[in-house]
Amino acid sequence: MKYLLPVLLLVGCSSTRPPVVVSAPWPDVPVSMQESCPDLLTVDAKTDKLSDVVDTVSKNYTQYYLCAGKIDDWNNWYNTQKRIYESTRK
């Protein structure tokens, strides 16, 4: 009689059903990260000062490289995480 309780507990814990695997799909790209880079500045056609042209070009380079760096880095991170996630699913 003293062995009945442990046997019942062990029998009750065993299961012949396969485990249920819950899998979530990989999330889509958030809308906030799908925005495109802003348009570059243009130089007024009537300007005759080289300093205005240089200032506009400098601002455009800065704006472009900041935006391109942010987008490239995020895409690289997202794609790497997606590859890791998909490799664990197989």
FIVORO-714561 format. One record per residue: residue number from 1; residue in three letters; x, y, z of N, C-alpha, C, CB in turn. Coordinates in Angstrom, 1 decimal, always signed. Glycine has a CB too. Example, Ala and Ser with C-alpha at 12.3 -4.5 7.8 and 13.67 -1.06 7.14 Angstrom:
+-----+--------+--------+--------+--------+--------+--------+--------+--------+--------+--------+--------+--------+--------+
| num | residu |   n.xx |   n.yy |   n.zz |  ca.xx |  ca.yy |  ca.zz |   c.xx |   c.yy |   c.zz |  cb.xx |  cb.yy |  cb.zz |
+-----+--------+--------+--------+--------+--------+--------+--------+--------+--------+--------+--------+--------+--------+
|   1 |    Ala |  +13.2 |   -5.7 |   +7.8 |  +12.3 |   -4.5 |   +7.8 |  +13.2 |   -3.3 |   +7.8 |  +11.3 |   -4.5 |   +9.0 |
|   2 |    Ser |  +12.8 |   -2.2 |   +7.1 |  +13.7 |   -1.1 |   +7.1 |  +12.9 |   +0.0 |   +7.9 |  +14.1 |   -0.6 |   +5.7 |
+-----+--------+--------+--------+--------+--------+--------+--------+--------+--------+--------+--------+--------+--------+
END
This chain:
+-----+--------+--------+--------+--------+--------+--------+--------+--------+--------+--------+--------+--------+--------+
| num | residu |   n.xx |   n.yy |   n.zz |  ca.xx |  ca.yy |  ca.zz |   c.xx |   c.yy |   c.zz |  cb.xx |  cb.yy |  cb.zz |
+-----+--------+--------+--------+--------+--------+--------+--------+--------+--------+--------+--------+--------+--------+
|   1 |    Met |   +0.8 |   -1.2 |   +0.0 |   +0.0 |   +0.0 |   +0.0 |   +0.9 |   +1.3 |   +0.0 |   -0.9 |   +0.0 |   +1.2 |
|   2 |    Lys |   +2.1 |   +1.2 |   +0.7 |   +2.9 |   +2.4 |   +0.7 |   +3.5 |   +2.7 |   -0.6 |   +4.0 |   +2.2 |   +1.8 |
|   3 |    Tyr |   +3.6 |   +1.8 |   -1.5 |   +4.2 |   +2.0 |   -2.8 |   +3.1 |   +2.4 |   -3.9 |   +4.9 |   +0.8 |   -3.3 |
|   4 |    Leu |   +1.9 |   +2.4 |   -3.5 |   +0.8 |   +2.7 |   -4.4 |   +0.8 |   +4.2 |   -4.8 |   -0.6 |   +2.4 |   -3.8 |
|   5 |    Leu |   +1.0 |   +5.1 |   -3.9 |   +1.0 |   +6.5 |   -4.2 |   +2.1 |   +6.9 |   -5.1 |   +1.1 |   +7.3 |   -2.9 |
|   6 |    Pro |   +3.4 |   +6.5 |   -4.9 |   +4.4 |   +6.9 |   -5.9 |   +4.1 |   +6.3 |   -7.3 |   +5.8 |   +6.5 |   -5.4 |
|   7 |    Val |   +3.6 |   +5.1 |   -7.3 |   +3.3 |   +4.5 |   -8.6 |   +2.2 |   +5.2 |   -9.3 |   +2.9 |   +3.0 |   -8.4 |
|   8 |    Leu |   +1.2 |   +5.6 |   -8.6 |   +0.1 |   +6.4 |   -9.2 |   +0.6 |   +7.8 |   -9.7 |   -1.0 |   +6.6 |   -8.2 |
|   9 |    Leu |   +1.5 |   +8.4 |   -9.0 |   +2.0 |   +9.7 |   -9.4 |   +2.9 |   +9.5 |  -10.6 |   +2.8 |  +10.3 |   -8.3 |
|  10 |    Leu |   +3.7 |   +8.5 |  -10.7 |   +4.5 |   +8.3 |  -11.9 |   +3.7 |   +7.9 |  -13.1 |   +5.5 |   +7.2 |  -11.6 |
|  11 |    Val |   +2.7 |   +7.1 |  -12.9 |   +1.8 |   +6.8 |  -14.0 |   +1.0 |   +8.0 |  -14.5 |   +0.9 |   +5.6 |  -13.6 |
|  12 |    Gly |   +0.6 |   +8.8 |  -13.6 |   -0.2 |  +10.0 |  -13.9 |   +0.6 |  +11.0 |  -14.7 |   -0.8 |  +10.6 |  -12.7 |
|  13 |    Cys |   +2.0 |  +11.0 |  -14.4 |   +2.8 |  +12.0 |  -15.1 |   +3.2 |  +11.6 |  -16.5 |   +4.1 |  +12.2 |  -14.2 |
|  14 |    Ser |   +3.2 |  +10.3 |  -16.7 |   +3.6 |   +9.8 |  -18.1 |   +2.5 |  +10.2 |  -19.1 |   +3.9 |   +8.3 |  -18.1 |
|  15 |    Ser |   +2.9 |  +10.5 |  -20.2 |   +1.9 |  +10.9 |  -21.2 |   +2.3 |  +10.3 |  -22.6 |   +1.8 |  +12.4 |  -21.4 |
|  16 |    Thr |   +1.4 |   +9.8 |  -23.3 |   +1.7 |   +9.2 |  -24.6 |   +1.4 |  +10.3 |  -25.7 |   +0.8 |   +8.0 |  -24.9 |
|  17 |    Arg |   +0.9 |  +11.4 |  -25.3 |   +0.6 |  +12.5 |  -26.3 |   +1.9 |  +13.2 |  -26.7 |   -0.4 |  +13.5 |  -25.8 |
|  18 |    Pro |   +2.1 |  +13.6 |  -27.9 |   +3.3 |  +14.3 |  -28.3 |   +3.2 |  +15.8 |  -27.7 |   +3.5 |  +14.3 |  -29.8 |
|  19 |    Pro |   +4.3 |  +16.4 |  -27.5 |   +4.2 |  +17.7 |  -27.0 |   +3.7 |  +18.7 |  -28.0 |   +5.6 |  +18.2 |  -26.5 |
|  20 |    Val |   +3.0 |  +19.7 |  -27.6 |   +2.4 |  +20.7 |  -28.5 |   +3.5 |  +21.8 |  -28.7 |   +1.1 |  +21.3 |  -27.9 |
|  21 |    Val |   +3.8 |  +22.0 |  -29.9 |   +4.8 |  +23.1 |  -30.2 |   +4.0 |  +24.3 |  -30.7 |   +5.8 |  +22.6 |  -31.4 |
|  22 |    Val |   +4.3 |  +25.4 |  -30.0 |   +3.6 |  +26.7 |  -30.3 |   +4.7 |  +27.5 |  -31.1 |   +3.1 |  +27.4 |  -29.0 |
|  23 |    Ser |   +4.3 |  +27.9 |  -32.2 |   +5.3 |  +28.6 |  -33.0 |   +4.6 |  +29.9 |  -33.5 |   +5.8 |  +27.8 |  -34.3 |
|  24 |    Ala |   +5.3 |  +31.0 |  -33.3 |   +4.9 |  +32.3 |  -33.7 |   +5.5 |  +32.6 |  -35.0 |   +5.2 |  +33.4 |  -32.6 |
|  25 |    Pro |   +4.8 |  +33.3 |  -35.9 |   +5.5 |  +33.7 |  -37.2 |   +6.4 |  +34.8 |  -37.0 |   +4.4 |  +34.1 |  -38.2 |
|  26 |    Trp |   +7.4 |  +34.9 |  -37.8 |   +8.3 |  +36.0 |  -37.7 |   +7.6 |  +37.3 |  -38.0 |   +9.5 |  +35.8 |  -38.8 |
|  27 |    Pro |   +7.8 |  +38.4 |  -37.2 |   +7.1 |  +39.6 |  -37.3 |   +7.5 |  +40.4 |  -38.6 |   +7.3 |  +40.5 |  -36.1 |
|  28 |    Asp |   +6.5 |  +41.0 |  -39.2 |   +6.8 |  +41.9 |  -40.3 |   +7.5 |  +43.1 |  -39.9 |   +5.5 |  +42.3 |  -41.1 |
|  29 |    Val |   +8.0 |  +43.8 |  -40.9 |   +8.8 |  +45.1 |  -40.6 |   +7.8 |  +46.1 |  -40.1 |   +9.5 |  +45.6 |  -41.9 |
|  30 |    Pro |   +8.1 |  +46.8 |  -39.0 |   +7.2 |  +47.8 |  -38.5 |   +7.1 |  +49.0 |  -39.5 |   +7.7 |  +48.3 |  -37.1 |
|  31 |    Val |   +5.9 |  +49.6 |  -39.4 |   +5.7 |  +50.7 |  -40.4 |   +6.6 |  +51.8 |  -40.1 |   +4.2 |  +51.2 |  -40.2 |
|  32 |    Ser |   +7.0 |  +52.1 |  -38.9 |   +8.0 |  +53.2 |  -38.6 |   +9.3 |  +53.0 |  -39.2 |   +8.1 |  +53.3 |  -37.1 |
|  33 |    Met |   +9.7 |  +51.7 |  -39.5 |  +11.0 |  +51.4 |  -40.1 |  +10.9 |  +51.3 |  -41.6 |  +11.5 |  +50.2 |  -39.6 |
|  34 |    Gln |   +9.7 |  +51.5 |  -42.2 |   +9.5 |  +51.4 |  -43.6 |   +9.6 |  +52.8 |  -44.3 |   +8.2 |  +50.7 |  -44.0 |
|  35 |    Glu |   +9.7 |  +53.8 |  -43.5 |   +9.7 |  +55.2 |  -44.1 |  +11.0 |  +55.4 |  -44.9 |   +9.5 |  +56.2 |  -43.0 |
|  36 |    Ser |  +10.8 |  +56.2 |  -45.9 |  +12.0 |  +56.4 |  -46.8 |  +12.8 |  +57.6 |  -46.3 |  +11.6 |  +56.6 |  -48.2 |
|  37 |    Cys |  +13.9 |  +57.8 |  -46.8 |  +14.8 |  +58.9 |  -46.4 |  +14.1 |  +60.2 |  -47.0 |  +16.2 |  +58.8 |  -46.9 |
|  38 |    Pro |  +14.3 |  +61.3 |  -46.3 |  +13.8 |  +62.6 |  -46.8 |  +14.5 |  +63.0 |  -48.1 |  +13.9 |  +63.7 |  -45.8 |
|  39 |    Asp |  +13.8 |  +63.8 |  -48.9 |  +14.4 |  +64.4 |  -50.1 |  +15.5 |  +65.3 |  -49.8 |  +13.3 |  +65.1 |  -50.9 |
|  40 |    Leu |  +16.5 |  +65.3 |  -50.7 |  +17.7 |  +66.1 |  -50.6 |  +17.3 |  +67.5 |  -50.9 |  +18.8 |  +65.6 |  -51.5 |
|  41 |    Leu |  +18.1 |  +68.4 |  -50.3 |  +17.9 |  +69.9 |  -50.5 |  +18.4 |  +70.3 |  -51.9 |  +18.6 |  +70.7 |  -49.4 |
|  42 |    Thr |  +17.8 |  +71.3 |  -52.4 |  +18.2 |  +71.8 |  -53.7 |  +18.8 |  +73.2 |  -53.6 |  +17.0 |  +71.8 |  -54.8 |
|  43 |    Val |  +19.6 |  +73.6 |  -54.5 |  +20.2 |  +74.9 |  -54.5 |  +19.3 |  +75.8 |  -55.3 |  +21.7 |  +74.9 |  -55.0 |
|  44 |    Asp |  +19.0 |  +77.0 |  -54.8 |  +18.3 |  +78.0 |  -55.6 |  +19.0 |  +78.3 |  -56.9 |  +18.0 |  +79.2 |  -54.8 |
|  45 |    Ala |  +18.3 |  +78.3 |  -58.0 |  +18.9 |  +78.5 |  -59.3 |  +19.4 |  +80.0 |  -59.4 |  +18.0 |  +78.2 |  -60.4 |
|  46 |    Lys |  +18.9 |  +80.9 |  -58.6 |  +19.3 |  +82.3 |  -58.7 |  +20.5 |  +82.6 |  -57.8 |  +18.1 |  +83.1 |  -58.3 |
|  47 |    Thr |  +20.9 |  +81.6 |  -57.0 |  +22.1 |  +82.0 |  -56.2 |  +23.4 |  +82.0 |  -57.0 |  +22.2 |  +80.9 |  -55.1 |
|  48 |    Asp |  +24.2 |  +83.0 |  -56.6 |  +25.5 |  +83.1 |  -57.2 |  +26.6 |  +83.0 |  -56.2 |  +25.6 |  +84.5 |  -58.0 |
|  49 |    Lys |  +26.3 |  +82.5 |  -55.0 |  +27.3 |  +82.4 |  -54.0 |  +27.7 |  +80.9 |  -53.9 |  +26.8 |  +82.9 |  -52.6 |
|  50 |    Leu |  +29.0 |  +80.7 |  -54.0 |  +29.5 |  +79.4 |  -53.9 |  +29.3 |  +78.8 |  -52.5 |  +31.0 |  +79.3 |  -54.3 |
|  51 |    Ser |  +29.3 |  +79.7 |  -51.5 |  +29.1 |  +79.2 |  -50.1 |  +27.7 |  +78.6 |  -49.9 |  +29.3 |  +80.4 |  -49.1 |
|  52 |    Asp |  +26.7 |  +79.1 |  -50.6 |  +25.4 |  +78.5 |  -50.5 |  +25.4 |  +77.1 |  -51.1 |  +24.3 |  +79.4 |  -51.2 |
|  53 |    Val |  +26.1 |  +76.9 |  -52.2 |  +26.1 |  +75.6 |  -52.9 |  +26.9 |  +74.6 |  -52.0 |  +26.8 |  +75.8 |  -54.3 |
|  54 |    Val |  +28.0 |  +75.1 |  -51.5 |  +28.8 |  +74.2 |  -50.6 |  +28.0 |  +73.8 |  -49.4 |  +30.1 |  +74.8 |  -50.2 |
|  55 |    Asp |  +27.3 |  +74.8 |  -48.8 |  +26.5 |  +74.5 |  -47.6 |  +25.4 |  +73.5 |  -47.9 |  +25.9 |  +75.8 |  -47.1 |
|  56 |    Thr |  +24.7 |  +73.6 |  -49.0 |  +23.6 |  +72.7 |  -49.4 |  +24.2 |  +71.3 |  -49.7 |  +22.9 |  +73.2 |  -50.7 |
|  57 |    Val |  +25.3 |  +71.2 |  -50.4 |  +25.9 |  +69.9 |  -50.7 |  +26.4 |  +69.2 |  -49.4 |  +27.2 |  +70.1 |  -51.6 |
|  58 |    Ser |  +26.9 |  +70.0 |  -48.5 |  +27.4 |  +69.5 |  -47.2 |  +26.2 |  +68.9 |  -46.4 |  +28.1 |  +70.5 |  -46.3 |
|  59 |    Lys |  +25.1 |  +69.7 |  -46.3 |  +23.9 |  +69.2 |  -45.6 |  +23.3 |  +67.9 |  -46.3 |  +22.8 |  +70.3 |  -45.6 |
|  60 |    Asn |  +23.3 |  +67.9 |  -47.6 |  +22.8 |  +66.7 |  -48.3 |  +23.7 |  +65.5 |  -48.0 |  +22.8 |  +67.0 |  -49.9 |
|  61 |    Tyr |  +25.0 |  +65.6 |  -48.0 |  +25.9 |  +64.5 |  -47.7 |  +25.6 |  +64.0 |  -46.3 |  +27.3 |  +64.9 |  -47.9 |
|  62 |    Thr |  +25.5 |  +64.9 |  -45.4 |  +25.2 |  +64.5 |  -44.0 |  +23.9 |  +63.8 |  -43.9 |  +25.2 |  +65.7 |  -43.1 |
|  63 |    Gln |  +22.8 |  +64.4 |  -44.5 |  +21.5 |  +63.8 |  -44.4 |  +21.5 |  +62.4 |  -45.1 |  +20.5 |  +64.7 |  -45.1 |
|  64 |    Tyr |  +22.1 |  +62.3 |  -46.2 |  +22.1 |  +61.0 |  -46.9 |  +22.8 |  +59.9 |  -46.1 |  +22.7 |  +61.2 |  -48.3 |
|  65 |    Tyr |  +24.0 |  +60.2 |  -45.6 |  +24.7 |  +59.2 |  -45.0 |  +24.1 |  +58.8 |  -43.6 |  +26.2 |  +59.6 |  -44.8 |
|  66 |    Leu |  +23.5 |  +59.7 |  -42.9 |  +22.8 |  +59.4 |  -41.7 |  +21.6 |  +58.5 |  -41.9 |  +22.4 |  +60.7 |  -40.9 |
|  67 |    Cys |  +20.9 |  +58.8 |  -43.0 |  +19.7 |  +58.0 |  -43.3 |  +20.1 |  +56.7 |  -43.8 |  +18.8 |  +58.8 |  -44.3 |
|  68 |    Ala |  +21.0 |  +56.7 |  -44.7 |  +21.5 |  +55.4 |  -45.3 |  +22.1 |  +54.5 |  -44.3 |  +22.5 |  +55.7 |  -46.5 |
|  69 |    Gly |  +22.8 |  +55.0 |  -43.4 |  +23.4 |  +54.2 |  -42.3 |  +22.4 |  +53.6 |  -41.4 |  +24.4 |  +55.1 |  -41.5 |
|  70 |    Lys |  +21.4 |  +54.4 |  -41.1 |  +20.3 |  +53.9 |  -40.2 |  +19.5 |  +52.8 |  -40.9 |  +19.3 |  +55.0 |  -39.8 |
|  71 |    Ile |  +19.2 |  +53.0 |  -42.2 |  +18.4 |  +52.0 |  -42.9 |  +19.2 |  +50.7 |  -43.1 |  +17.9 |  +52.6 |  -44.3 |
|  72 |    Asp |  +20.5 |  +50.9 |  -43.5 |  +21.3 |  +49.7 |  -43.8 |  +21.6 |  +48.9 |  -42.5 |  +22.7 |  +50.2 |  -44.4 |
|  73 |    Asp |  +21.9 |  +49.6 |  -41.4 |  +22.1 |  +48.9 |  -40.2 |  +20.8 |  +48.2 |  -39.7 |  +22.5 |  +49.9 |  -39.1 |
|  74 |    Trp |  +19.7 |  +48.8 |  -39.8 |  +18.5 |  +48.2 |  -39.4 |  +18.2 |  +47.0 |  -40.3 |  +17.3 |  +49.1 |  -39.4 |
|  75 |    Asn |  +18.3 |  +47.1 |  -41.6 |  +18.0 |  +46.0 |  -42.5 |  +19.0 |  +44.8 |  -42.2 |  +18.2 |  +46.4 |  -43.9 |
|  76 |    Asn |  +20.2 |  +45.1 |  -41.9 |  +21.2 |  +44.1 |  -41.6 |  +20.8 |  +43.4 |  -40.3 |  +22.6 |  +44.7 |  -41.5 |
|  77 |    Trp |  +20.5 |  +44.1 |  -39.3 |  +20.0 |  +43.5 |  -38.0 |  +18.8 |  +42.6 |  -38.2 |  +19.8 |  +44.6 |  -37.0 |
|  78 |    Tyr |  +17.8 |  +43.2 |  -38.9 |  +16.5 |  +42.5 |  -39.1 |  +16.8 |  +41.2 |  -39.9 |  +15.5 |  +43.4 |  -39.9 |
|  79 |    Asn |  +17.5 |  +41.2 |  -41.0 |  +17.7 |  +40.0 |  -41.8 |  +18.6 |  +39.0 |  -41.0 |  +18.5 |  +40.4 |  -43.1 |
|  80 |    Thr |  +19.5 |  +39.4 |  -40.2 |  +20.3 |  +38.5 |  -39.4 |  +19.4 |  +37.8 |  -38.4 |  +21.5 |  +39.2 |  -38.7 |
|  81 |    Gln |  +18.6 |  +38.6 |  -37.7 |  +17.7 |  +38.0 |  -36.7 |  +16.7 |  +37.0 |  -37.4 |  +16.9 |  +39.1 |  -36.0 |
|  82 |    Lys |  +16.2 |  +37.3 |  -38.6 |  +15.3 |  +36.5 |  -39.3 |  +16.0 |  +35.2 |  -39.6 |  +14.7 |  +37.2 |  -40.5 |
|  83 |    Arg |  +17.2 |  +35.2 |  -40.1 |  +18.0 |  +34.0 |  -40.5 |  +18.2 |  +33.1 |  -39.2 |  +19.3 |  +34.3 |  -41.1 |
|  84 |    Ile |  +18.5 |  +33.8 |  -38.1 |  +18.7 |  +33.0 |  -36.9 |  +17.4 |  +32.3 |  -36.5 |  +19.2 |  +33.9 |  -35.7 |
|  85 |    Tyr |  +16.3 |  +33.1 |  -36.5 |  +15.0 |  +32.5 |  -36.1 |  +14.6 |  +31.4 |  -37.0 |  +13.9 |  +33.6 |  -36.2 |
|  86 |    Glu |  +14.8 |  +31.5 |  -38.4 |  +14.4 |  +30.5 |  -39.3 |  +15.4 |  +29.2 |  -39.1 |  +14.5 |  +31.0 |  -40.7 |
|  87 |    Ser |  +16.6 |  +29.4 |  -38.8 |  +17.5 |  +28.3 |  -38.6 |  +17.1 |  +27.5 |  -37.4 |  +19.0 |  +28.8 |  -38.5 |
|  88 |    Thr |  +16.5 |  +28.1 |  -36.4 |  +16.1 |  +27.4 |  -35.2 |  +14.8 |  +26.6 |  -35.4 |  +16.0 |  +28.3 |  -34.0 |
|  89 |    Arg |  +14.1 |  +27.0 |  -36.4 |  +12.8 |  +26.4 |  -36.7 |  +12.9 |  +25.0 |  -37.5 |  +11.9 |  +27.3 |  -37.5 |
|  90 |    Lys |  +14.0 |  +24.7 |  -38.0 |  +14.2 |  +23.5 |  -38.8 |  +14.6 |  +22.3 |  -37.9 |  +15.3 |  +23.7 |  -39.8 |
+-----+--------+--------+--------+--------+--------+--------+--------+--------+--------+--------+--------+--------+--------+
END
